[in-house]
C-alpha cells in the first residue's frame, strides 16, 4: 500500500514579535501535522497549530543542540515520507543565515515537495523597532547584512571587512556579539571612522528589547556595561542618529514592564493584546479554567421556558457562550428570546450577545452587582419589577448580590448555573518561575483569580509582597484584601480596557 507523499513548508517565523509572522506562515501552521521549531521564536505561535499536531523542538538550548542539522534534515524527510504536512518553523527568514537552504537541498535530493515561506529578518526588523531605518535619503542608500559568527581577524575570513568599512552605507552584523571587539577593531583598522554611529539591539522586536547606542570606538564597552548577551544585532552607520527622533517601540507607556495576567485561558487574549500593544511583556498564568457542567438539566429546563421570562441578564461572556451552546443543542437560536428583554453586564458581554444577533436592552455604566441593581431600579418601569420573572445564567461560584437585589425589588429570580470554574491544573511551577523572574505588576480580573493564584502558591502570599497588585473592580479588590493582600490600584472602569488604563496610570504616576 502506497503512502501519500507529504509536503514540507520552510516558514520564517519572523524576528520575535509574533505579530510579524506572515499571513501565509500562520496559515501553514494552522494546517500542520508536524511542526519543527527553533529557540528564537515566540512560543505563542504554536497556539495556531491544531491540538493533534506533533511539535518538535530542534534548536539550541542551554548549550545543548536538540538535533544536529543532518538529523533535522532527515527528520523532515521522514515525516514528509509518511504523508505528513510538515512546517519547519525558523526564526527570521529561512534563507538569511538560517540554514534553510541546506534543508531545501536535502528535501530536493529525496524528491520531497516543499515550499519556502519567507519571513521578516531581524536584520531590518530589529533596526526598525529601535527607530533606525536601514536606508534613508541623504544618509545611506545601501545596507549590507553580514554574519559576525566568524572571527574577522582570521586570515581566511570570507567577509570583506575592508570593503564594508569604506562603502558608506549601513552595515548590519548578525550573530556577532561574541566577536564584536574583533569586528570593531577590524572595521577601524580598515577605514571606518571611530566616531561612526553604532547601535546594539538586544532581543529585537521582543518586549524585552534593549537598545544601546554609541560609536564604533565605544560601542563594545557600552554593550558590556548594559550586560547585553546574544541575540544582538549590531548596526553601524549614520542612520543610527535618527533613533533619537523616531524611536517608537521603547517609548510606549508600558515598555520594559513585566505584567502577570491572571485570567481564564479563554479570556486572556484581549487583556494580553492590549497590554502588549502598550509595550508590556506579559506572562499568562490562567488562574481559572472554565469547565462544562456535569448536568445541564436545570439550565436546559430554563431555556425551554425562555420566552416566559421578562428579563434574561448575562453577567459574563462565558454565560453567553454556554447558553447559546445549549440553545443550539435544542435546535434554537437567538429567535428563542422572542420579546424577552436582555441585560448584559459589561461591554464585552454586550459584544458577545451582539455577535450572536442580540442587542442588549440594558448595559450598566458600572459592572458591580450592587450598582447594576441600583441602575435597574431606576429604569422607567423600575416600579414594575414586582412579579417579573428574571433568568440569570451564571457561574457555579458567582455572587448572589444581583439576584438578591432583584429579589428584594420583588422580581421572581431564577439564578441558574451555566458553567463552572476551577483552578488551573499543573501551573504551580510556572507561577513560581513567574514570581522569580521579576514582575512589575499582577492583574486580577475576578475574585476567583485571586483565590486560585494563592492556591497555586500553596496558600501563602509571601511571594506577592512588594509586587504591585491591580484589580479590575472593588469586589475583586475586597477579596484580595480579605486574603491579606495589599491592593495598589482599582480600575475606575470595571472592564478589561479599564484595567489596562489602570496599569498605565499606575506606572505613569509612579
Residue, then its C-alpha position, 0 to 999 in steps of 0.5 A: x500500500x502506497x503512502x501519500x507523499x507529504x509536503x514540507x513548508x520552510x516558514x520564517x517565523x519572523x524576528x520575535x514579535x509574533x505579530x510579524x509572522x506572515x499571513x501565509x506562515x500562520x496559515x501553514x501552521x494552522x494546517x500542520x501535522x508536524x511542526x519543527x521549531x527553533x529557540x528564537x521564536x515566540x512560543x505563542x505561535x504554536x497556539x495556531x497549530x491544531x491540538x493533534x499536531x506533533x511539535x518538535x523542538x530542534x534548536x539550541x538550548x542551554x548549550x545543548x543542540x536538540x538535533x544536529x542539522x543532518x538529523x533535522x534534515x532527515x527528520x523532515x524527510x521522514x515525516x514528509x515520507x509518511x504523508x505528513x504536512x510538515x512546517x519547519x518553523x525558523x526564526x527570521x527568514x529561512x534563507x538569511x543565515x538560517x540554514x534553510x537552504x541546506x534543508x531545501x537541498x536535502x528535501x530536493x535530493x529525496x524528491x520531497x515537495x516543499x515550499x519556502x515561506x519567507x519571513x521578516x529578518x531581524x536584520x531590518x526588523x530589529x533596526x526598525x523597532x529601535x527607530x533606525x531605518x536601514x536606508x534613508x535619503x541623504x544618509x545611506x542608500x545601501x545596507x549590507x547584512x553580514x554574519x559576525x559568527x566568524x572571527x574577522x581577524x582570521x586570515x581566511x575570513x570570507x567577509x570583506x571587512x575592508x570593503x564594508x568599512x569604506x562603502x558608506x552605507x549601513x552595515x548590519x552584523x548578525x550573530x556577532x556579539x561574541x566577536x564584536x571587539x574583533x569586528x570593531x577593531x577590524x572595521x577601524x583598522x580598515x577605514x571606518x571612522x571611530x566616531x561612526x554611529x553604532x547601535x546594539x539591539x538586544x532581543x529585537x522586536x521582543x518586549x524585552x528589547x534593549x537598545x544601546x547606542x554609541x560609536x564604533x570606538x565605544x560601542x563594545x564597552x557600552x554593550x558590556x556595561x548594559x550586560x547585553x548577551x546574544x541575540x544582538x544585532x549590531x548596526x553601524x552607520x549614520x542612520x543610527x542618529x535618527x533613533x533619537x527622533x523616531x524611536x517608537x517601540x521603547x517609548x510606549x507607556x508600558x515598555x520594559x514592564x513585566x505584567x502577570x495576567x491572571x485570567x481564564x485561558x479563554x479570556x486572556x487574549x484581549x487583556x494580553x493584546x492590549x497590554x502588549x500593544x502598550x509595550x508590556x511583556x506579559x506572562x499568562x498564568x490562567x488562574x481559572x479554567x472554565x469547565x462544562x457542567x456535569x448536568x445541564x438539566x436545570x439550565x436546559x429546563x430554563x431555556x425551554x421556558x425562555x420566552x416566559x421570562x421578562x428579563x434574561x441578564x448575562x453577567x459574563x461572556x462565558x454565560x453567553x457562550x454556554x447558553x447559546x451552546x445549549x440553545x443550539x443543542x435544542x435546535x434554537x437560536x437567538x429567535x428563542x428570546x422572542x420579546x424577552x428583554x436582555x441585560x448584559x453586564x459589561x461591554x464585552x458581554x454586550x459584544x458577545x450577545x451582539x455577535x450572536x444577533x442580540x442587542x442588549x436592552x440594558x448595559x450598566x455604566x458600572x459592572x458591580x452587582x450592587x450598582x447594576x441593581x441600583x441602575x435597574x431600579x431606576x429604569x422607567x418601569x423600575x416600579x414594575x419589577x414586582x412579579x417579573x420573572x428574571x433568568x440569570x445564567x451564571x457561574x457555579x461560584x458567582x455572587x448572589x448580590x444581583x439576584x438578591x437585589x432583584x429579589x428584594x425589588x420583588x422580581x421572581x429570580x431564577x439564578x441558574x448555573x451555566x458553567x463552572x470554574x476551577x483552578x488551573x491544573x499543573x501551573x504551580x511551577x510556572x507561577x513560581x518561575x513567574x514570581x522569580x523572574x521579576x514582575x512589575x505588576x499582577x492583574x486580577x480580573x475576578x475574585x476567583x483569580x485571586x483565590x486560585x493564584x494563592x492556591x497555586x502558591x500553596x496558600x501563602x502570599x509571601x511571594x506577592x509582597x512588594x509586587x504591585x497588585x491591580x484589580x479590575x473592580x472593588x469586589x475583586x479588590x475586597x477579596x484580595x484584601x480579605x486574603x491579606x493582600x495589599x491592593x495598589x490600584x482599582x480600575x475606575x472602569x470595571x472592564x478589561x480596557x479599564x484595567x489596562x488604563x489602570x496599569x498605565x496610570x499606575x506606572x505613569x504616576x509612579 
